[in-house]
Every structure is written in C-alpha cells, then in structure tokens.
Amino acid sequence: MKESYKIQSHKVADYYNEWSEKYKQVYGKIIQAHRPPNDQVLMEYTILSAGLDNGQKILDAGCGNCEPAAYFARKFTVQIEALTISAKQVSESKRRIEETQLQDKIHVQQGDYHELDKIYPLDCFDKILFLESLGHAGEPSLVIESAYKVLRPGGEIYIKDFYPKITADESIARKIKQVVENLNHHYSYNTLDLNETIEALRKSNFEIVFIKQIDFKNDAAIKNDFEEKFGIDLFGEMEEFYFAEWLEIKCVKPA
Ligand SMILES: C[S@@+](CC[C@H](N)C(=O)[O-])C[C@H]1O[C@@H](n2cnc3c(N)ncnc32)[C@H](O)[C@@H]1O
C-alpha cells in the first residue's frame, strides 16, 4: 500500500500546529499568499471561479481556520465539510464556527486529504476546494484520486496553487530549483508540478473545465511582511524573480 505521504502529512501537521499563531498575527483569518488586498474580494472571486451556489455540498480540503468556509456558509445555503491535518486548526475552526453560529452548516475535522474516500461517503460532494492546500501533499496524485471518488458525477474540483516555470535556460532552471527547495523547506511544501498535476487529474478521469491565470492583481504585502518578520529568505544571494505561475484549475467528474 502506498503510504509514503504520511511522513509529509505529519510534517505539515506539526508545521501548522507550531506556526498557527504566527499566521494569525500577520495573515489574520485567511491563510492564502496570493491575494488581492481585501479578503472579501478574494472570497467573492473564489465563489465565482469555483461556481459555489445554494444547495451544494462542499468539501474544503485544507480548510485552515475555516474562515473561507465561514464566508461561504454565511452567504449560501450550503453544507460544508472542512478538513485540516492540524489539530490546532481544528480547535481554532470550532471556535470560529461557534462564534459565527454556523454549526448547522459547517462540520470540521482533523484528517488527511490523501484519504478522502476513507473519511467521507463516495459520490457525495458537489464541489471540492483546494485553496492553497494541495501543494502540501506528499502524493498529490493520490489526493486527486481520492477526491474523484468522493465527488458526485457532475461534481467539480477547484485547485488554486502555484507551479514553477519551465525554461530551457539551464542557469535560470537551477535558480528556480533552488528557490523551490527553499520554499518547500520554509513552508513545509511539496511544490506541485503542472504537468504532473494535469496528468494525475486526467488519469483519474477528470475532464478539464479550465486552467488559467488567476485574474486579480496580487498584493504581496502580507506575504512579504510574514517572510520579513519570521526570517524566511527564499532568494538568498539571488535577485528576486518571478519563478512560478499562480493558476486556478477546475475539473469535472463526468456525469
Ligand atoms: C496555506 S493553508 C490554506 C488554508 C485555507 N485554505 C485558507 O484559505 O485559509 C494550507 C492548509 O492545507 C492543510 N493541509 C495540508 N496538508 C494536508 C493534508 N495532508 N490533509 C488535510 N489538510 C492538509 C493545512 O492543514 C492547512 O489548513
């Protein structure tokens, strides 16, 4: 049985348990690096892109402190299952859900998104969201396979994440590799490869709805503050450069 993802999942759980307060101090409620200046604009953008609507059963896979889930649940008549690998985030989320009186609409639990088909019934979700969360996966193809199983036919998966650029220039390729290694180390990430992600989606039988650049102007202020405050240096001696593309991918499980 393939279970090598468990080492990475444990690392990620420890990371968020330890860094939760630090994220709260700088990021506030939503832990997403690629964002417009205003949280509301980010949430409305996600709603439109992912196609969230009344009546849906939604899985937020990698839910953070449940602020995105709380936003969606305030706006729509939806049932949301929220999953995080971090016990600390589960307690933060429960507090948030009680505070906003959304207990009837959001259920949060600790669990590993590599095992969605063991946690939830098959064929049950209308939407599965990975909002800057899939890039932590030890085995993203396994996560995608398990997401496929728990989506209902006609249901959709929405992935927001970044993918390193590809270049024929060997010296730039080396620099990109170095920055990605630094990033993986500092953020407990396992940065996705675009080709591998698309291959995994198609192998699982997903059909691609779109793959596109995210259509808002990024405001890097929060990410920069966070990295400065906690001594995270991705570029070292290198001059900063644009090493990855932020993309949104939506796929459907054929009806
Ligand atoms: C960058 S945070 C994004 C949080 C949230 N989507 C938001 O917008 O605030 C990444 C999230 O992915 C979750 N995550 C990472 N690996 C996971 C795994 N193996 N299973 C479940 N959740 C995971 C983390 O616990 C964390 O909540």
The ligand as an ORCA input file, in Angstrom:
! r2SCAN-3c Opt
* xyz 0 1
  C      -1.945     27.562      3.231
  S      -3.130     26.784      4.285
  C      -4.624     27.274      3.454
  C      -5.785     27.321      4.416
  C      -7.146     27.705      3.875
  N      -7.444     27.065      2.601
  C      -7.326     29.197      3.777
  O      -7.646     29.670      2.686
  O      -7.211     29.883      4.810
  C      -2.965     25.057      3.852
  C      -3.963     24.134      4.519
  O      -3.831     22.812      3.968
  C      -3.974     21.881      5.020
  N      -3.324     20.600      4.670
  C      -2.058     20.392      4.277
  N      -1.816     19.084      4.107
  C      -2.968     18.443      4.405
  C      -3.361     17.081      4.426
  N      -2.499     16.102      4.129
  N      -4.630     16.780      4.754
  C      -5.520     17.756      5.094
  N      -5.200     19.075      5.097
  C      -3.943     19.417      4.759
  C      -3.298     22.555      6.197
  O      -3.661     21.939      7.403
  C      -3.817     23.984      6.031
  O      -5.064     24.081      6.636
*
